[in-house]
Structures are given as C-alpha cells and as structure tokens.
Amino acid sequence: MRELVDVFFKRESVVNHQIESMNHFYAERGDPDNGMQAIVDETKVTDEDEPGVIVLDPPSKTGGRDIRIYFGRIRENGRPVGEQTIWVEKPEIKEASGASNQITPNEARLRGLNYVAPRHTEAQDRRGRRGEGA
C-alpha cells in the first residue's frame, strides 16, 4: 500500500489533490454533476423515503393533503437527471461606496473579513410550482 501512496504523490501534489477534491464537491451554476448536488439528490429523511423529497406531514394531519417538497433533481430510471437544484456563487464584498467586487480568500484574510459565498437551493412542491431560496 505504501508503494501506491508514494507513486500517487510523485505524480500529484497534496495541494493539487485537495484543490481537485474541492473543485469536484463545489457546486457552480451550470455544473449539475458535483458533490454537493449528489448529496442533495440522495438525501432522505428515513430509509423508506424517496431520495431528494421531504414529506412534511402525513395526510392525517393535513386534511388528506399529501405535502411533498422536491429539492433534488428529477429521477428517471432511478438516477437523478435534469437541471441542478443547488449551487454556490462567487464570494463578493460590498464596499462602503456601494460597489460590489469579487473577493479572494487572501484579501478577506488581510482585511479581517469572513470569506463566505451565497448558496442557492431550488425546491419544487408537488403541484409543480417552483421557488428559490438562499
């Protein structure tokens, strides 16, 4: 096993491995095949629930209505397909002048600021109405 690890790190650096891992997980708009989307697509409240769906209350508590919120992608043949339902935008800072600029981790560190990015999740109720929340 040690030989495999040595060969891997001769070809790849530890830093590049970490960057590639983060890039695969990070959900940019327009990239539906990423780690964040895979987690959202497969999330279930219980083992019996459908992946990517939350059933809010049983019909006995809602006057016979079945209330479901779909937050994962639509499934075809058991696999998620379609547009992504979660993404992260580039971090921005709003200056005192009102101007907005993208910020880097180093700039945030030097200015004593938090480096955070807006995350967006799209959900759909069972009637097909769509809504977006950040």
ROLUMLO-215001 format. One record per residue (C-alpha): residue in three letters; x, y, z. Coordinates in nm, 4 decimals, padded with zeros to 6 digits. Layout:
N
<site><rest>ALA</rest><xx>X</xx><yy>Y</yy><zz>Z</zz></site>
...
end
This chain:
134
<site><rest>MET</rest><xx>00.0000</xx><yy>00.0000</yy><zz>00.0000</zz></site>
<site><rest>ARG</rest><xx>00.2834</xx><yy>00.2360</yy><zz>00.0831</zz></site>
<site><rest>GLU</rest><xx>00.4194</xx><yy>00.1981</yy><zz>-00.2717</zz></site>
<site><rest>LEU</rest><xx>00.0848</xx><yy>00.3088</yy><zz>-00.4184</zz></site>
<site><rest>VAL</rest><xx>00.0803</xx><yy>00.6169</yy><zz>-00.1980</zz></site>
<site><rest>ASP</rest><xx>00.4386</xx><yy>00.7031</yy><zz>-00.2957</zz></site>
<site><rest>VAL</rest><xx>00.3626</xx><yy>00.6659</yy><zz>-00.6682</zz></site>
<site><rest>PHE</rest><xx>00.0481</xx><yy>00.8785</yy><zz>-00.6329</zz></site>
<site><rest>PHE</rest><xx>00.2309</xx><yy>01.1641</yy><zz>-00.4616</zz></site>
<site><rest>LYS</rest><xx>00.5176</xx><yy>01.1528</yy><zz>-00.7126</zz></site>
<site><rest>ARG</rest><xx>00.2623</xx><yy>01.2316</yy><zz>-00.9831</zz></site>
<site><rest>GLU</rest><xx>00.0289</xx><yy>01.4559</yy><zz>-00.7795</zz></site>
<site><rest>SER</rest><xx>00.0999</xx><yy>01.7005</yy><zz>-00.5011</zz></site>
<site><rest>VAL</rest><xx>-00.1002</xx><yy>01.7064</yy><zz>-00.1783</zz></site>
<site><rest>VAL</rest><xx>-00.2183</xx><yy>02.0595</yy><zz>-00.2568</zz></site>
<site><rest>ASN</rest><xx>-00.3402</xx><yy>01.9658</yy><zz>-00.6069</zz></site>
<site><rest>HIS</rest><xx>-00.5241</xx><yy>01.6666</yy><zz>-00.4647</zz></site>
<site><rest>GLN</rest><xx>-00.7045</xx><yy>01.8905</yy><zz>-00.2129</zz></site>
<site><rest>ILE</rest><xx>-00.7894</xx><yy>02.1501</yy><zz>-00.4796</zz></site>
<site><rest>GLU</rest><xx>-00.9292</xx><yy>01.8855</yy><zz>-00.7184</zz></site>
<site><rest>SER</rest><xx>-01.1329</xx><yy>01.7326</yy><zz>-00.4369</zz></site>
<site><rest>MET</rest><xx>-01.2837</xx><yy>02.0718</yy><zz>-00.3500</zz></site>
<site><rest>ASN</rest><xx>-01.3494</xx><yy>02.1536</yy><zz>-00.7162</zz></site>
<site><rest>HIS</rest><xx>-01.5420</xx><yy>01.8275</yy><zz>-00.7551</zz></site>
<site><rest>PHE</rest><xx>-01.7528</xx><yy>01.8995</yy><zz>-00.4445</zz></site>
<site><rest>TYR</rest><xx>-01.8145</xx><yy>02.2693</yy><zz>-00.5119</zz></site>
<site><rest>ALA</rest><xx>-02.1396</xx><yy>02.3421</yy><zz>-00.6993</zz></site>
<site><rest>GLU</rest><xx>-02.1041</xx><yy>02.6157</yy><zz>-00.9587</zz></site>
<site><rest>ARG</rest><xx>-02.4068</xx><yy>02.7241</yy><zz>-01.1603</zz></site>
<site><rest>GLY</rest><xx>-02.4295</xx><yy>02.5172</yy><zz>-01.4785</zz></site>
<site><rest>ASP</rest><xx>-02.2431</xx><yy>02.2104</yy><zz>-01.3406</zz></site>
<site><rest>PRO</rest><xx>-02.5046</xx><yy>01.9568</yy><zz>-01.2238</zz></site>
<site><rest>ASP</rest><xx>-02.2535</xx><yy>01.6743</yy><zz>-01.1687</zz></site>
<site><rest>ASN</rest><xx>-02.0784</xx><yy>01.7790</yy><zz>-00.8483</zz></site>
<site><rest>GLY</rest><xx>-02.0530</xx><yy>01.6532</yy><zz>-00.4922</zz></site>
<site><rest>MET</rest><xx>-02.2996</xx><yy>01.8988</yy><zz>-00.3389</zz></site>
<site><rest>GLN</rest><xx>-02.5690</xx><yy>01.8082</yy><zz>-00.5918</zz></site>
<site><rest>ALA</rest><xx>-02.5075</xx><yy>01.4359</yy><zz>-00.5373</zz></site>
<site><rest>ILE</rest><xx>-02.5657</xx><yy>01.4811</yy><zz>-00.1625</zz></site>
<site><rest>VAL</rest><xx>-02.8873</xx><yy>01.6774</yy><zz>-00.2231</zz></site>
<site><rest>ASP</rest><xx>-03.0090</xx><yy>01.4193</yy><zz>-00.4768</zz></site>
<site><rest>GLU</rest><xx>-02.9568</xx><yy>01.1292</yy><zz>-00.2350</zz></site>
<site><rest>THR</rest><xx>-03.0734</xx><yy>01.2894</yy><zz>00.0936</zz></site>
<site><rest>LYS</rest><xx>-03.3612</xx><yy>01.1063</yy><zz>00.2634</zz></site>
<site><rest>VAL</rest><xx>-03.5311</xx><yy>01.1695</yy><zz>00.5987</zz></site>
<site><rest>THR</rest><xx>-03.5816</xx><yy>00.7947</yy><zz>00.6590</zz></site>
<site><rest>ASP</rest><xx>-03.4694</xx><yy>00.4851</yy><zz>00.4725</zz></site>
<site><rest>GLU</rest><xx>-03.8219</xx><yy>00.4374</yy><zz>00.3312</zz></site>
<site><rest>ASP</rest><xx>-03.8452</xx><yy>00.7905</yy><zz>00.1850</zz></site>
<site><rest>GLU</rest><xx>-03.7811</xx><yy>00.8826</yy><zz>-00.1743</zz></site>
<site><rest>PRO</rest><xx>-03.4375</xx><yy>01.0465</yy><zz>-00.2235</zz></site>
<site><rest>GLY</rest><xx>-03.4481</xx><yy>01.4250</yy><zz>-00.2708</zz></site>
<site><rest>VAL</rest><xx>-03.8012</xx><yy>01.4586</yy><zz>-00.1302</zz></site>
<site><rest>ILE</rest><xx>-03.9304</xx><yy>01.5738</yy><zz>00.2087</zz></site>
<site><rest>VAL</rest><xx>-04.2825</xx><yy>01.4711</yy><zz>00.3127</zz></site>
<site><rest>LEU</rest><xx>-04.3873</xx><yy>01.7474</yy><zz>00.5532</zz></site>
<site><rest>ASP</rest><xx>-04.6770</xx><yy>01.5843</yy><zz>00.7390</zz></site>
<site><rest>PRO</rest><xx>-04.8792</xx><yy>01.2666</yy><zz>00.6970</zz></site>
<site><rest>PRO</rest><xx>-05.2147</xx><yy>01.3171</yy><zz>00.5211</zz></site>
<site><rest>SER</rest><xx>-05.3946</xx><yy>01.2517</yy><zz>00.8522</zz></site>
<site><rest>LYS</rest><xx>-05.2558</xx><yy>01.5822</yy><zz>00.9879</zz></site>
<site><rest>THR</rest><xx>-05.3086</xx><yy>01.7884</yy><zz>00.6717</zz></site>
<site><rest>GLY</rest><xx>-05.6738</xx><yy>01.7208</yy><zz>00.5978</zz></site>
<site><rest>GLY</rest><xx>-05.5967</xx><yy>01.4473</yy><zz>00.3457</zz></site>
<site><rest>ARG</rest><xx>-05.3399</xx><yy>01.6522</yy><zz>00.1522</zz></site>
<site><rest>ASP</rest><xx>-05.0077</xx><yy>01.4915</yy><zz>00.0675</zz></site>
<site><rest>ILE</rest><xx>-04.7470</xx><yy>01.7688</yy><zz>00.1006</zz></site>
<site><rest>ARG</rest><xx>-04.4112</xx><yy>01.6950</yy><zz>-00.0590</zz></site>
<site><rest>ILE</rest><xx>-04.1183</xx><yy>01.9232</yy><zz>-00.1315</zz></site>
<site><rest>TYR</rest><xx>-03.8757</xx><yy>01.8111</yy><zz>-00.4009</zz></site>
<site><rest>PHE</rest><xx>-03.5278</xx><yy>01.9560</yy><zz>-00.3555</zz></site>
<site><rest>GLY</rest><xx>-03.3239</xx><yy>01.7027</yy><zz>-00.5534</zz></site>
<site><rest>ARG</rest><xx>-03.3224</xx><yy>01.6558</yy><zz>-00.9280</zz></site>
<site><rest>ILE</rest><xx>-03.5978</xx><yy>01.4609</yy><zz>-01.1045</zz></site>
<site><rest>ARG</rest><xx>-03.5296</xx><yy>01.0874</yy><zz>-01.1201</zz></site>
<site><rest>GLU</rest><xx>-03.5524</xx><yy>00.8762</yy><zz>-01.4347</zz></site>
<site><rest>ASN</rest><xx>-03.4817</xx><yy>00.5041</yy><zz>-01.4103</zz></site>
<site><rest>GLY</rest><xx>-03.3626</xx><yy>00.5570</yy><zz>-01.0537</zz></site>
<site><rest>ARG</rest><xx>-03.0961</xx><yy>00.8148</yy><zz>-01.1478</zz></site>
<site><rest>PRO</rest><xx>-03.1125</xx><yy>01.1918</yy><zz>-01.0989</zz></site>
<site><rest>VAL</rest><xx>-03.1335</xx><yy>01.3911</yy><zz>-01.4226</zz></site>
<site><rest>GLY</rest><xx>-03.2102</xx><yy>01.7486</yy><zz>-01.5206</zz></site>
<site><rest>GLU</rest><xx>-03.1042</xx><yy>02.0888</yy><zz>-01.4001</zz></site>
<site><rest>GLN</rest><xx>-02.9165</xx><yy>02.1286</yy><zz>-01.0755</zz></site>
<site><rest>THR</rest><xx>-03.1010</xx><yy>02.2377</yy><zz>-00.7640</zz></site>
<site><rest>ILE</rest><xx>-02.8080</xx><yy>02.3679</yy><zz>-00.5567</zz></site>
<site><rest>TRP</rest><xx>-02.5203</xx><yy>02.5987</yy><zz>-00.6454</zz></site>
<site><rest>VAL</rest><xx>-02.2752</xx><yy>02.8426</yy><zz>-00.4907</zz></site>
<site><rest>GLU</rest><xx>-02.1942</xx><yy>03.1823</yy><zz>-00.6364</zz></site>
<site><rest>LYS</rest><xx>-01.8595</xx><yy>03.3594</yy><zz>-00.6200</zz></site>
<site><rest>PRO</rest><xx>-01.7938</xx><yy>03.5467</yy><zz>-00.2938</zz></site>
<site><rest>GLU</rest><xx>-01.8464</xx><yy>03.9219</yy><zz>-00.3215</zz></site>
<site><rest>ILE</rest><xx>-01.7868</xx><yy>04.2150</yy><zz>-00.0934</zz></site>
<site><rest>LYS</rest><xx>-01.9958</xx><yy>04.5290</yy><zz>-00.0882</zz></site>
<site><rest>GLU</rest><xx>-01.7763</xx><yy>04.8309</yy><zz>-00.0288</zz></site>
<site><rest>ALA</rest><xx>-01.8818</xx><yy>05.1424</yy><zz>00.1651</zz></site>
<site><rest>SER</rest><xx>-01.9187</xx><yy>05.3231</yy><zz>-00.1683</zz></site>
<site><rest>GLY</rest><xx>-02.1857</xx><yy>05.0705</yy><zz>-00.2709</zz></site>
<site><rest>ALA</rest><xx>-01.9660</xx><yy>04.8958</yy><zz>-00.5272</zz></site>
<site><rest>SER</rest><xx>-01.9609</xx><yy>04.5137</yy><zz>-00.5307</zz></site>
<site><rest>ASN</rest><xx>-01.6431</xx><yy>04.3249</yy><zz>-00.6118</zz></site>
<site><rest>GLN</rest><xx>-01.5406</xx><yy>03.9610</yy><zz>-00.6039</zz></site>
<site><rest>ILE</rest><xx>-01.3113</xx><yy>03.8836</yy><zz>-00.3117</zz></site>
<site><rest>THR</rest><xx>-01.0341</xx><yy>03.6252</yy><zz>-00.2748</zz></site>
<site><rest>PRO</rest><xx>-00.9522</xx><yy>03.4283</yy><zz>00.0399</zz></site>
<site><rest>ASN</rest><xx>-00.6249</xx><yy>03.6178</yy><zz>00.0802</zz></site>
<site><rest>GLU</rest><xx>-00.7914</xx><yy>03.9594</yy><zz>00.0521</zz></site>
<site><rest>ALA</rest><xx>-01.0535</xx><yy>03.8558</yy><zz>00.3088</zz></site>
<site><rest>ARG</rest><xx>-00.7779</xx><yy>03.7413</yy><zz>00.5465</zz></site>
<site><rest>LEU</rest><xx>-00.5775</xx><yy>04.0638</yy><zz>00.5055</zz></site>
<site><rest>ARG</rest><xx>-00.8872</xx><yy>04.2787</yy><zz>00.5658</zz></site>
<site><rest>GLY</rest><xx>-01.0095</xx><yy>04.0718</yy><zz>00.8613</zz></site>
<site><rest>LEU</rest><xx>-01.3292</xx><yy>03.9676</yy><zz>00.6793</zz></site>
<site><rest>ASN</rest><xx>-01.5155</xx><yy>03.6396</yy><zz>00.6546</zz></site>
<site><rest>TYR</rest><xx>-01.4812</xx><yy>03.4578</yy><zz>00.3234</zz></site>
<site><rest>VAL</rest><xx>-01.8338</xx><yy>03.3363</yy><zz>00.2502</zz></site>
<site><rest>ALA</rest><xx>-02.0314</xx><yy>03.2755</yy><zz>-00.0666</zz></site>
<site><rest>PRO</rest><xx>-02.4066</xx><yy>03.2744</yy><zz>-00.1258</zz></site>
<site><rest>ARG</rest><xx>-02.5550</xx><yy>02.9268</yy><zz>-00.1625</zz></site>
<site><rest>HIS</rest><xx>-02.8793</xx><yy>02.8819</yy><zz>-00.3553</zz></site>
<site><rest>THR</rest><xx>-03.1196</xx><yy>02.5899</yy><zz>-00.3316</zz></site>
<site><rest>GLU</rest><xx>-03.4162</xx><yy>02.5405</yy><zz>-00.5592</zz></site>
<site><rest>ALA</rest><xx>-03.7213</xx><yy>02.3431</yy><zz>-00.4432</zz></site>
<site><rest>GLN</rest><xx>-04.0466</xx><yy>02.2354</yy><zz>-00.6064</zz></site>
<site><rest>ASP</rest><xx>-04.3766</xx><yy>02.1409</yy><zz>-00.4431</zz></site>
<site><rest>ARG</rest><xx>-04.5833</xx><yy>01.8511</yy><zz>-00.5752</zz></site>
<site><rest>ARG</rest><xx>-04.8065</xx><yy>02.0780</yy><zz>-00.7851</zz></site>
<site><rest>GLY</rest><xx>-04.5099</xx><yy>02.1905</yy><zz>-00.9915</zz></site>
<site><rest>ARG</rest><xx>-04.4706</xx><yy>02.5408</yy><zz>-00.8536</zz></site>
<site><rest>ARG</rest><xx>-04.1056</xx><yy>02.6353</yy><zz>-00.8210</zz></site>
<site><rest>GLY</rest><xx>-03.9380</xx><yy>02.8616</yy><zz>-00.5683</zz></site>
<site><rest>GLU</rest><xx>-03.5824</xx><yy>02.9641</yy><zz>-00.4907</zz></site>
<site><rest>GLY</rest><xx>-03.4273</xx><yy>03.0434</yy><zz>-00.1554</zz></site>
<site><rest>ALA</rest><xx>-03.0801</xx><yy>03.1442</yy><zz>-00.0460</zz></site>
end
